[in-house]
Amino acid sequence: MLEHGIKIGRDALFELLAANKLLIRKRKRSVQTTYSRHWLRKYSNLVTDFIPKKINQLWVSDITYWKINTQKHLYISLITDAYSRKIIGYQVAETMEAIESSKALQMALRTLSNTNYSSLIHHSDRGIQYCSGRYVKLLQDYGIKISMTENGDPLENSIAERVNGILKEEYLNHYQVNNIQEAQDRLTQVIETYNSKRPHMSIGNLTPTRVHSNHNINPKRLWKSYFKKLNNLDLVNKSDIY
């Protein structure tokens, strides 16, 4: 474009691609990580249009899969602080049992120092792991509010979806892993890199660790969402745009 004297910003470029039906179709997941057709209690969505103003106001959780060299799938549970974008809890396992997601939650809970967490919201999908008695009790014991998505739209848990994509596409998919032990070691290294070295436009091109640890920083989002303009276009990959 520069060679032809064309200057165009990112948002305008995506609008142009959408108008010409050139946006990439969203790929269907080959592995289902959310099973919501269960009898356990499902909670309402408390975070529609909610924007956290500091850390530990909103945690977002999700589970994603990781295909390793043996063609086996491992499952990663993640908990991210929505304000700082820092991953504060994680667990990789060979199953999607609730106990594995609970370990990620326990790691996140160990980062807390105060005794009153009534202003903290934990947001997830309606998967059976997050509705399980073990997981719900952990949240309730700390007085943390429980919020869940209400449909299959990835925008209802967009930050968690985005973190999944970054970890897999920018890091995990480029490593050779043969077993669960190697996966655990590699995931720890990757999350340390993500937290401490990768800047985010959503937090003023700062790193998650810096924002999470410095209460005097007020990061500014350096991009704007253009999803609303394209809401009715079939080819929009919602999770990538947001």
Beta strands, then each sheet from edge to edge (+ up, - down):
strand 1: 58-67
strand 2: 73-81
strand 3: 87-93
strand 4: 121-124
strand 5: 145-148
sheet 1: 3+ 2- 1+ 4+ 5+
end
